[in-house]
Amino acid sequence: LKYEFKPFIWVYFQLFCFHKNMKCEKYDNNNKCFLSSKKLEQLNQFPDFNNYLIFVLTSLKSEDEPTRSLSGLILKNNVKAHYQNFPPAVADFIKRECLNNIGDPSPLIRATIGILITTIASKGELQTWPELLPQLCNLLNSEDYNTCEGSFGALQKICEDSSELLDSDALNRPLNIMIPKFLQFFKHCSPKIRSHAIACVNQFIIGRAQALMDNIDTFIESLFALAGDEDCEVRKNVCRALVMLLEVRIDRLIPHMHSIIQYMLQRTQDADENVALEACEFWLTLAEQPICKEALSGHLVQLIPILVNGMKYSEIDIILLKGDVEEDDNVPDSEQDIKPRFHKSRTVTLQHEGGEGEEGEDIDDDEDDDDDTLSDWNLRKCSAAALDVLANVFRDDLLPHLLPLLKGLLFHPDWVIKESGILVLGAIAEGCMQGMVQYLPELIPHLIQCLCDKKALVRSIACWTLSRYAHWVVSQPPDAHLKPLMTELLKRILDGNKRVQEAACSAFATLEEEACTELVPYLSFILDTLVFAFGKYQHKNLLILYDAIGTLADSVGHHLNQPEYIQKLMPPLIQKWNELKDEDKDLFPLLECLSSVATALQSGFLPYCEPVYQRCVTLVQKTLAQAMMYSQQPDQYEAPDKDFMIVALDLLSGLAEGLGGHVDQLVARSNIMTLLFQCMQDTMPEVRQSSFALLGDLTKACFPHVKPCIAEFMPILGTNLNPEFISVCNNATWAIGEICMQMGVEMQPYVALVLPHLVEIINRPNTPKTLLENTAITIGRLGYVCPQEVAPMLQQFIRPWCTSLRNIRDNEEKDSAFRGICVMIGVNPGGVVQDFIFFCDAVASWVSPKDDLRDMFYKILHGFKDQVGEENWQQFSEQFPPILKERLSACYGV
């Protein structure tokens, strides 16, 4: 050895103690572990310590493997944290030892050395360790199996961690040598080596690495040659490769598609579940390809039974899910079972919208919700997801293959099979709804009966599947299905099994969204159940209960504002509110819930508003203060969790929207405008998004408090009209529109700040619908209050303006925007001439405009007709679709 390890015995003793303490960490030795970590930090003060660690890992063969491996893992952590401080001699010694010992006889030590090599490489060392890749590639040719396997293990980790860098000029494109080299090992006699070789190449498929594209045919042929491999890891990697190739090089697979599909049908039934899961991904990916229908039509008869069979719970699933435990609602939740919650910032949508998120992102919960405590993606979930997407591709053509199976499943005496049938029924709900309608009058009562099944997992899946058919249930007479479904779901909300409670709460929230005011007659009964659940639920389900209450408030709106309902609902909510500390993350769902309740209750929330308002302001203030301390002294203070501030801003928005003018006194007695000024400039987009929503709501509710700040606020709003952050831009646009309506002609100094951005946004291709509509309304409002400033640009936005607003329902926002356009046309009639047909179409979209607005439309249409003359008007109106022609003639006599 190059180094003289003088105090080796002492250091090794320390390391050994650390190892023993690490073993105790799971139990109650936290104090010891703390001391060990402290000792470890002290040892890191000696640069030579890392030499001891590599020595124990690579050369101290007398010690047991776990201790040697632990030494390597401690070294790996040191590399991660302190590598830039390693003396060059130490770094070189470690690198040399790694390469010299990559063929250690122990698989554990080889793997640890591989991890260490990758960690060093990831610290920017691939560029400064030029011999690493050539040496590892040369070692692949070693006749010693351990050396070959260890080198491949290290290469696989490097390929996973640095795939982009390996395909770049920075390293002179080593892949040009590596890919052909890896392909040679597809035929190696060792299955482990074959598996490594495919896994390495697989890292470069999605990125379409040029070296792989140049060898694509050889790669595909080599994969086909391994199709029948006896090793399950090899088969898994072959399936994974084919799934990714389907996404990026389908052109190369199409000639072989029939054989690939036959192969994947076999593999989806593989005895090894990991292989089956990898193969099942193929159907999910194929469903997204344009060739899906043509390629799969002839294979559905084989595929559908395989997917359905994959949807059964495995024995291990049932054990993990405690499928035989019926009543567990008295068992407290373990905190690690509760997933972290992330608040979704408030996005302002127009009243005509269904309230969906930006770019339609409010996607229905997937079928993996039915057993989400099994957070791992498994064959059951993948099969259900594949059936769902295929139902959306084939629609009712899927049913002839499914219905004969379904009947046998849904009424099967074995609960596991019956449960899978209910899942199948839920999975096809969206895609096959039309074809299923004729069977639903018989199926829905059967599913409602399944809500009372003696097996908890059957009850919980029945909740989920019924939620998928909630839209149809609500479309029928209430007594037919809605009332019985609601009655049984409310019983399940109080089920003795926590999984069923969760599924019932989620399903009820979906039913609330669909039924809306249909639920009003049953509100007393619903609230009794939800309030009773407050006293019954453990921690995790309490968070879901908040969602169900918030959704109820969103769905029934002001109908909740009855003294009887307020008396039932508010005391338990306020009790929880008082119990929770400011730093408790359970505040997130409770604040979200209260935001919906405040908006719905309107003046009914007044008795509760002051402490809620004050706490929200405090949360914003605390978070801003913590953020400032962290930015000034990051070593001494922790970064704040800004979700507290975002949720508080959104609840303040709910209060402003619900209380309207009543919020005036609360705003007057607080520093919210100062805080809002800071929040609007926050680096985090979600904070700005919620700030602009609150600004718009305060503008509507109590403008005298906002007006003194307009000169400071408008430049900030202008800089946030950036469609790179769609939801921020959307809310800033909406707030500007609300400010316009309050400011009137005083908006003049700010037109130049915002108008060019708005015109650019409305002309951008692929702008989301919500942002387009909000932009059009704000431009119209800006033109209404400042026509002289906005009208000169009319020609630049009139066409997209008209097409954006032609599909929205009549409402106040649309009214003010169209008044603005009419005023601008009066100022600049030439600006509309080229696109007058679009204006005609937009006018015709109104069902019943107010009389004075109708007069404005009438004057513009007749003015244009008089200007061009009867003959030219006839020629012009010939371009109109028949419906438009009839509508304009009937409503405006042109």
N, C-alpha and C positions, 0 to 999 in steps of 0.2 A: 504494500500500500504506500501511496505517495505521502499520506498524512500520518503524523504520529499522534495517536489517540491517547493522550496522557490521562485525562480524567475519565477514561471510557467507562470504567465500572460504575462510577457515581452517576454518570448521565444515563447509562443503561438501566440502573436501578430506578431513576426518576421515570424513565419511559415505561418500565414494567409497572410501576405504581399507577401511572396514568392509565395503562391498559386495564388493570384490575378495576380502577374506579369507573372507567367507561362502561365496564360490564354492569356496574351497580346503578348506572344512571336511571334505568327504567324504574327502579324501586324508590328508595327514599334517601339516596346518598347525594342529594343536590349540593350539600355543603362541601363534601369531599371533591365533587366534580368541579365546583367553583375554584377550590384551592388548586386542583390539578391544572385547570385552565390558566390560573394565575402563574403557576410554576412554568407552564409551557411558554407563556409570554416572557418570563424571565430568561428561560433557556434560549429563546429567539434573539436575545441580546448578543449571544455568541455566534458569529457567522459559522464557526466550525460545527455548531450543533447539527446543521443540515448534512454535513459529511457523516456524522454518526448515524443519522437516520437512514441515509442511502446505504451505509455499511450494514446496518441491521437488516435492511430489506434484501440486499443482493448477496451478502457474503457470510452472514452469521447463520450458517446452515444448521448449527446445533440447536437453535431456538425453534419453538413450534411455529407453524405457518401463520396462524392468526396474529401472533405478536409481530412477526416480520411484516405481514401485510399492513397491520395497524401503523407500524413505523412509516411505511410508504404512504399511507393515507394522511398521516400528520405532515409528512414532507409535501404532499400534494397541496394541502391547505396552506402551508407556508409559501409555496410557490405562488399560489393564487393571491395571497395577501402581501408578500414581501419580496417577490422575485427581483424587482428592480434594485433592491438593496443588497442582493447576493454579490459578494466579490467575484470577479470573473473566474478566478481559479476554482471557487466552489461550484459555480454554475457549470464550468467545463467538466469538472470531476463527476458531477451528478449525471450530466448528459452521456458521458463516456460509459459510466457504470450501467446506465439504462440499456444502451445498445449492446454492451458486452454480455448482459444477463437476460436479454429478451427471451432466450430459450430455456429458462429455468425449468427443471423437471416438474415443478408444482404449477398446476393450472391457476391456482389462486394468486401466486406470486407473479406469474406471467401477466395475468389480467391487471394486477396492481401496477406493474411496471408500464403496461400499455396506457393506463389512466394517467400515470405520471408524465409519460412522454407527451400525451395529448394536451395535458394542462400546460406544460412548458411551451409546446407549439402554439397554443392559443394565446400566450402572452406576447404575441408578435414575433415569436422565435422561428417561425417557418422561414422567414426571410434571412435570419441571421444564423440559421443552423442548416447550411446548404447540404451537408452530407447526410441529413436525416432521411429524406425520402429515397435517395439512391441506395443508401445502406439497407433500409428496410426492404426495398424491392429486391436487392441482391440476396438478402437473407431468405427470401421466399424460395430460392433455388436450393437451399440447404437440404442435405439428405437426412438431417436430424429433424424428426417430426416436430419436436417441441419448439425448435428455432423457427421453423416455417409457420407453425400455428401462432406462436407468440408475436411474430412480425405481422402476420395477417390481422391479429386482434388489434394491434396498435394502429395499423393502417386503416382498419374499419372505423376506429374511433376518430382518427384524423379526418377521414372522408366525411363522417357525420358532422364534425364540428367546423370544418373549414372547406366545405364543398365549393363555395363561390371563389375563395382565394386560390384553390387548386386549378380553377379554370380561368385564371387571370394572367395577364402579361407580367404582373409583379413577380411571379415565380418562373417565368418563361414556359408557362403551360406544361407542367409535368404530366398532366393527364394524357398528353399525346403518347407518352411511354407507358403510363400506369394502366390505362384502359385495356390496350391489347394484352398487357401482361396479366391482368386480372382474368381476362377471357380465357387464357390458356389453362387456368386452374379450375374451370368449370368441369373439366374431365378428371380431376385429381381423384386418387383412390380413397382419400379420407373424406367422409361426409362433412366433417367440421370445416375442412379447408374449402370444400365446394360451397358450403353455406356462407363462409366469410367472403369468398370471391363474388358471389351474387350480391350479397349485402353491400359490398363496396361499390359495385357498379350501380346498384339501385339508387345510391345517393345523388347520382347525376342525371336521373331521368327527368324529374320535374323541371330542373333548370336548363334542360336541353343543351347540356355541355357539348361543344363542337366535336371534341374527341369521341364522344359516345355516338353522336349523330353520324360521324364518318364510319363508325363500325356497327351501325344499327342492325344491318341484316345478319351479321355474324352473331351479334348478341341475341337476336330473336331466335335464330337457328339453334344456338346453344341452349336457350331456355327450353325450346321444344324437346331437345334431346334429353333434358332433365325431367320432363313431365312425369315420368313414371318412377322417379327416384324413391328409394325405400325410406330415406331419412325425412322425418317430419319437418325439421328446420329448413332443409333444402326446398321441400314442397311449399312451405310457407313463403320463403323468399321468391320462389318462382311465381306464385300467385300475386304477391305484392308487386313484382315487376310488371306483370301483365295488366294489373289494375292501373298502374301509373302510365304505362304505354298507351292504354286506352284513352287516357286524357291528353297525352302530348303527341303520340304518333299513331293515331288510329288508322291513318292511310296505310301503314305497314301491316296492320293486323287484319284489315278488311278481307284480303284474299284468303285468310285462314280462319275467318270468324266462326264458321260452322264447327270446326274442330276445337277451337278455343272454348266455345260455349259448351260443347260436350264435355270437355275437360273440366271446366268450372262447375258444371252440374255434379260431376263426380266428387270434386274437391269440397264443394259446399256440404257434402255428406261425409267428409273425411272423419275417421275415428278420432283424430286429434283435433280438439275444439279450436286451437289456435290457427290451424290450417283452414278449418271450415270457416272461421270468422274472416280470415284474410280473403278467401275465395268469395264469401258473401258480399264483400265490398265491391266486387266486380259488377253485381247487378245494380247497386246504387250508382256507380259511375256510368255504366252503360245507359241507364235511364236518362242521363243528362245529354246523351249524344243524339244528334239528329237521326242517326241510322237505327236507333233503338227499336222502333216499331217493326221495321222491315227485318232486322236481324233476329228479333226474338219471337216474332209471331208464331213460327212453327215449333217453338220449344216451350211455350207456356204450359202445355199439357204435362211436361216433366217438371218444369221449374216451380210452378205454384205449389204442388204438394210438398216439395222440398223446403220451400220457404215457410210454409204453414207448420211443417214438422219442427223446423228450427225455432219456432215461436213458443215452444213448451219450456217451462222452467226446468232446468237441469236439477239433479239431486243436490248438487253443491249450492245452486242458487237458493233452493228452499231452506237449506241449513243456514246459509248466510242471512237470509231474510227472516229467519225464525218463523217459517211458514206454519209451524204447528202451534205457535203461541197465539192464543185467541185474545186474551185480555191483558194488556200491558199499560193501560192508561194511567196507572198509579206509579209506574216506574219512571223516575226522573231521567231526562235526556242526558246523554253524555255530551259534553260541550263540543267534542271533535266531530259529532254527527251533524252539527249545525253548520251548513255551508255559509261562507261569508256572503253578505248581501251587498249589492252595489245599487245605489240609487240612480235611477235614470232621470236626468234633468228634464225640467219642464220645457216642452216644445209647444209653442202656440200655433194651433191650427184653426182654420176658419170654422164658423158654426156649422157649415154644411158638411164638414168632414166627419167621417166616422171616428175621428180621434186617433187615426193610426199614426204611427211615428214617421219619422223622416224617411223618405224613399220606401214607404211601405214596410218599414222594418219591424212592425208589430206582428211578428210571425207567431202562428199558433204553437202552443207547446207541443213538442214532439212526443211520439209514443214512448220515448224512454222515460217520460214523467211517471209512468205507471209503476216503476220500481227504482226511483232515483237514488235510494240509499245504496244500491249496487252501482256506485258511480262509474265503475269500469264499463267500458263499451264491451258488450258481449254478443254472442251469437243470437240470442233472443232479440235484443234491441236492433241489431243490424238486420235481421230477417224482417222484423216489423217495419223498419224504416224502408227497406227495399220494396216490400209489398205496398207501402204507402206511395212511394214515388212511381212505381209501376202502375198502380191504380190511376194515378194522374196522367200517365202516358196512354194507357189502353182504355181508360174509362170503362164503360159497361161491357166491353169485349172481354174483360177479365172474368166477369161473373159466371159464364158457362163452366169455367174451370174451377171456380170457387164454391158456388152454391151447393153442389153435391157433397163437397167436403164439410161445409159449414153446418149442414143439418146434423151430420153425425157428431160434430164437435160440440155444438151448443147444448145438446141434450145428453151428453156422455155421462155415465155414472162416475167415472174417475175425475175428480175435481181438477187435476192438473191439465187434463185434455180439455175439459169444459172451459177452464180459465183461458187456455190458449185460443179457443174459438171466439171468446168474447174479445180478446185482443185483436184477432183477425178482423172481426166486425168493426172495431174502432179504427184499425189501420186503413181500411178501404173507404171509410166514411166520406172523405173529401172527394176522392177520384170517382167513386162509383155511386155517388148520391142519387143521381137520376134513376139509375136502374134499381136501386134499393128501395125507392119510395113505395113501390107496390107491396113490399114485404114488411115495411115498418109498422103498420097498424098491429101486426101480430108479434113482431120482434121487440118493440119497445116495452110492452107489458111484460114479456119474458125477462128482459134485462132489468126492469124495475123489480121483478120477483127475485132476480139474482142479487139485488142489493141486500136481501135478507139471508143469503146463503150462510151456512154454518162456518164456511172457511173464509177467513179474513182476506186472503189474497184474491178470492173470487169477488168478494164485496168491493174491494178497492179497484179492481180492473173494471167492474161494472160501472162504477162512478165515472171513470175516465171515458169509457166507450159511450155512455149516455151523454156525456158533455160534448162529444163529437157530433151527436145528432140533435143538439139543443136547438139549432136553427129550425129544423123541421118540426120539433115538438112545439115550439112557440108559434109556428104558422098554423097549427090546428086549433080547433075550439078549446079554450082553457080547460074545461072539465074533462076533455078526452085524455090528454096525456100530461099537460103542464102541472095540473094540481096534484095528481098522484105522484109524479116524479119529484116535485118540490117537497111534498110531504115525506117521502121516503129518504130523499137526500138530507133533509133536516134531521131525520132520525139518525142517519149515518154520521152527521156532523158530531153527534153525541155518542158515537160508537165506543165500545170498550177497547178498541184496538187503535193504536196511534196512527198506523199506516192508513187505515180506513178513514179516520178523522181527516187526515191530510188530503187524501184523494177526494173525499166528499166536499171539503172546503174549496178545493181548486175547481171541482166540477160545478159547485154552486155559484162560484164567481163567474164562470163561463155562462151559466144559465142566466145570471143577473144581467150580463152584457147583452145577451140576446133578447131577454124578455122586457127589459127596461120598465116602462110604466105598467105593464101587465101585472107586475108584482105588487102594485099599490094596495089592492084589496087584502093582501095577505101580510102586510108590513108588520102588524102587531105580533103575529105568530112567528114570523122570520126573526124579528128582533129578540123575542123571548128566547129563542133557540141560541142565537149568536151570543147573547149576553150570558146565558147559562154556561156556554162553552168557556167563557172567560175564567170561571171558577174551576173548570174541569181540566183544561189543557196544560200539558207540560210546555217547556220553553219553546221548542221548535215549532209546534203547531200553533202556538200563540201568535207567532210572527205571520203565519199564513192566515190566521183569523183576522188580523188587521187588514190584510189585502181584501178578504171577503167583505168586510164592513165598508172599506173605502170604495170598492166596486159597487156595492149596494147604493151608497150615497151618490156616486157618479150616475148610476142607472135610473134612480127614481127622482133625483134632483130635489126641487123645492117641496115635493110631496112628503119629504121627511120632516119638514118644518111644522110639526104638530106637537103641542105640549106633551101629549101622552108618549110619543116616540122619543122626544128629547129626554124625558124623564127616565126612560128605560136605558137609552144608549149612552148618555154623557157621563153619568157617575162612574161606571167601570173604566171608561177611557181616561177620565181625569185622574182616577185613582192610580192607574198604570203610569200616567204622565208624572204624577207626583213621586212615585216610587223610583223612577229611573234617574240616575245621575247624568250630568251633562256629558260625561265621556263614555256613556254606555251606548254601544252600537245598536241596541234594540230601539233606540230613539228613531232610527231611520224609518222602519216600517210604521211606527206609531205616528211620526210626523206626517208621513205620506197619507196615512189613513185620516188624520185630523184635517189635512189640507182638503181632501175630498168632502169630509163632513162639514167643514166650515163653509165651503162653496155651496153645498146643498142646503144647509140650514139657514143661510143668509142671516136675517136679523135674529133668528132663533139661537144663533151662536153667541149673541152679545153678552149674556151673563158669564161666559167662559173666556171671552176674548182677551181680557187684559193680561192675566198671567201667561197665557199662551204667547201673546204678542211679545211681552217683555222677555220671555225666555228665548224666543227666536232671535231677537236683537242681541241678547247676551251671547248666544252661540256664535253669531256672525262676528261680534266684537272679539270674543276670545280667540276664535280661529285666526282672524286677521292679526291679532297681537302676537300669537304664537308663530305665525308665518314670518312676521317681521323679525322676531328674535332669532328664528332659525336662519333667516337670510343674512343677518348680521354676525351671528356666532354659531355656525353649523356644528362646531365641535361640542358646544355646550348644550344646545337645545335640539330636540327632535323635530322633524318636519311634521306639521299638523295633518290630521286627516280632514281634508277639505270637504268630504261628503257631509260633515256636520253642518258646515256653512251652506252648502248647496241645498240640503233638505230644508234648512231653516228659511232660506230665501224662497223656496217653493211654497212653504206653508204660509209665509207672509203674503205671497201672491194669492193663495187660496182665501186668506182673510180679506184682502183688498177686494177680490172679486165677489166674495159672498156678502161682506158687510157694506160694500159701496161707500157712500158718504159717511157712514158710521165710523169708518176707520180714521177719519180726519183727526179726532182728538188724540188717538193713540200716536199717530205720526207726529202731531204737534209737540207731544211730550217726550219725543225720543230723538236720537241723532241718526235715524235711519238714512237720511239723504247723504250725510257725510260718509257713512259706511258703504252705501250703494256706489258712491263715486269711486271708492277704493276697489270694490268688488268688480266693477265694470272694466277695471284695468288689470285684473288678475291674469297671471300667465296661463292658468288652467282654463281651457275652453268651456268646460261644463259650468264653471263659476260665472263666466261672462254670460253664458246662455241663460242661466236662471236669473241673473241680475237684470237682463233686458226684459225678461218676462215680467219681473216685479215692477220695473220702471213703467212698462205699458199699463199694468194694472193700477198702479198708483196714479198715473196720468188720468185714467178714466175715473178713479174714485175720489181723488182730492188734489186736483191740479194746482191750486194755489201754493201748495208746499213744493211742488216740482218746478214751477215756473222760474223761481230765482236761480235754479241750477242749470237752466237750459243752455246758457252760453258755455258752461263747462262740459255739459253732457254731449252736446251735438257733435263736436269733433271726435269724441270717443266712438259714438254711434257710427259716424262716417268711416272710421278706420276699420270697423268690424263688419262692413258690408263686403265681406270676403267669402265667396262661395266655397273656398277650400274647407272652411268649417261650416257646413251646411246649416246645422241647427242654431249656431250662434248668429249667423247671417240672417236666418229666418226670423229669429226673435228681435234682432236689432231693426230689421225692416218693419216688422209689425209695430214696434214701439215708436218708430219715426212716424208711421201713419197715424197712430193715436195722438201723438204730440201735435201733428198738423191740425187735427180737428179741434184741438184746444187753442192753439196759437193763432190760427187764422192768418191774417195778412202779416203778422209779426214773424212769420216763418221765413219771410223774404231773405234775411241775411244768410240763411243756412242752406238755401236751395243748391247753390253751387257746390257745397260740401258733399251732398248726398246724391243729387240727380245723376251725374255721370256714372256712378257706381250702379245705381238702380237700372239705368238703361243698358249697361253692359250685362248685368245679370239676366235681364229679361230676354236678351238676344243670345245668351249662351246656349250651345247645344247640350242636350241631356240634363238640363236643370230639373231637379225634382219638382213634382206637381205642386206640392205645398208651398215651396219657396217661390215658384212662378206666380202663383195666385196672390200670395202676400205682397210680392213685389209690384204686381199690377195694381193692386188696391192702393198701395202706398203712393205709386206714381199718380194714380187718379186723384187721390186726396191732396197730394202736393199741388197738382194742377188746379184743383178746386179752390185752394186758398191763395195760390200765387200763379194765376194763369199766364200773366205776361212773361214770367220767367221760364215757365215749363213749356208753353205752347210752341216756341220756335223749334223744339226737338221732337215735335209730334211725329213727324215722318219716320224718325229713327226707332220708334217703339210701337206704333199703332197696330201693326199686324200681330206681333206676339201678344200684345196687350189684349186684343179682342179674342184671340184663340184661347188665352189663359182663362178668361172670365166667362166664356160662353157656357161652360158646363156647371157653374155653381148656382145653387138655389138663390132665390130672391132673399136678401137680408140687408141689414143696415149698412154693412161694410160695402156690399156690392152697390147699394144705392149711392153712397157718397162718392165712390170711385167713378160711376157712370156720370154723375153730375159734373165731376171734374173733367171728364173727356168731352162732354157736351160744351162746357165753357171754353175749353181749349180749342175745339173746332170752330167756335165763334170767333176766337182771336186769330186762328191760323187755319182757315178752311182748306188752303192748298196742301196742308200737311196730311190730309186724310184722303185726297182725291185718288191716288194710286191704289189705295187699299180699301176703297169705300165698300166693296162687297163684304169684307170682313166685319166692318162696322155694322152693316145691315144684319149680318148673321148674329152678331153679339146682341143687337137690339132685340132680335126675334127670340132670344133665349129667355127674355123676361116673361114671366107668367102674368104678374099683375103689378106693374110699376105704379108708384103714387101718381096722382093726376098731374102734378106739375112736372114730374120727370117725363111722363108720357108726352106732355106738350113739347118738352125740349126735343124728344126724339122726332115728333111729328114735324116740327119746324125744320130740323136738319134734313130729314128725308125729303120733304117737299121742296125745301130750298135747293137741294142738289138736283132734284127732278126738274124744277123750273129753270135752273142754270143751264142744264145740258139740252133741254128741249124734249118734247114728247117722243120724237123718233129715236133719238140717241138713248133715252131712258128705256124704250122698248128693247133695243139691241142689248143694252147693259143688263136688263133684268132677265133676258133669255139665258144668261149664264147661271141664274139661280136654280138650285135644286127645287123641285115642285113644292115641297113642304114650306121652304123659306118664302117662295113666291106667294103661296096661299096665306101664310101668316102675316106678311107685310101688307098684303091687300086687305085682309080682314081687320087688322088692328089699326093700320095707319092710312089706308086708302091709297096706297101707291102700287 
